[in-house]
Amino acid sequence: MTDPQGQPRPRRPRHLMDPDAPRQPRDFDREMKSLSRVQRWVMSALVVTTLFHLAAGLVIAALFLDDPRPGAEIGLCVIAGAFGVIAIAMGFVIHKRSPFTPWLALGLLPTVIGIWLVNR
């Protein structure tokens, strides 16, 4: 590369703009799709973990009831399972997929674990 007088031009560092070779314009549509995909994953992770923490709290509450009425511990465990199923369904809805999937059975895990712990 030479300048108009025929002298060799010093090489520019890559991080500086080269007026002879401007950057190509970015594809903003593709970047926005990528950003919305990341936002969707972050939102679904927050929703699912928050609701599963709520379900775990209900199971723990069932374990530490002082003088439970008959069925109160089991009832809290069933409610925890309902929140688990809602958590899985919301994860699918955020990703714009049908919430009616066999993965909903995973949401019943707090109920199974809670009933097992209560009846030990």
ChimeraX attribute file (.defattr): number of C-alpha atoms within 10 A of each C-alpha:
attribute: neighborCount
match mode: 1-to-1
recipient: residues
	/A:1	9
	/A:2	9
	/A:3	9
	/A:4	8
	/A:5	7
	/A:6	8
	/A:7	9
	/A:8	10
	/A:9	11
	/A:10	9
	/A:11	8
	/A:12	9
	/A:13	8
	/A:14	7
	/A:15	6
	/A:16	7
	/A:17	11
	/A:18	12
	/A:19	7
	/A:20	6
	/A:21	7
	/A:22	8
	/A:23	9
	/A:24	6
	/A:25	6
	/A:26	8
	/A:27	8
	/A:28	9
	/A:29	9
	/A:30	10
	/A:31	11
	/A:32	11
	/A:33	11
	/A:34	12
	/A:35	11
	/A:36	12
	/A:37	13
	/A:38	12
	/A:39	13
	/A:40	16
	/A:41	14
	/A:42	11
	/A:43	15
	/A:44	20
	/A:45	14
	/A:46	14
	/A:47	18
	/A:48	22
	/A:49	15
	/A:50	13
	/A:51	19
	/A:52	23
	/A:53	15
	/A:54	16
	/A:55	29
	/A:56	21
	/A:57	16
	/A:58	24
	/A:59	27
	/A:60	18
	/A:61	15
	/A:62	22
	/A:63	19
	/A:64	12
	/A:65	11
	/A:66	8
	/A:67	7
	/A:68	11
	/A:69	8
	/A:70	8
	/A:71	9
	/A:72	13
	/A:73	22
	/A:74	19
	/A:75	16
	/A:76	22
	/A:77	32
	/A:78	21
	/A:79	17
	/A:80	30
	/A:81	27
	/A:82	17
	/A:83	24
	/A:84	28
	/A:85	24
	/A:86	20
	/A:87	26
	/A:88	25
	/A:89	20
	/A:90	20
	/A:91	22
	/A:92	19
	/A:93	14
	/A:94	17
	/A:95	14
	/A:96	10
	/A:97	12
	/A:98	12
	/A:99	18
	/A:100	11
	/A:101	11
	/A:102	7
	/A:103	13
	/A:104	17
	/A:105	12
	/A:106	13
	/A:107	22
	/A:108	23
	/A:109	19
	/A:110	25
	/A:111	25
	/A:112	14
	/A:113	14
	/A:114	26
	/A:115	20
	/A:116	12
	/A:117	14
	/A:118	15
	/A:119	9
	/A:120	5
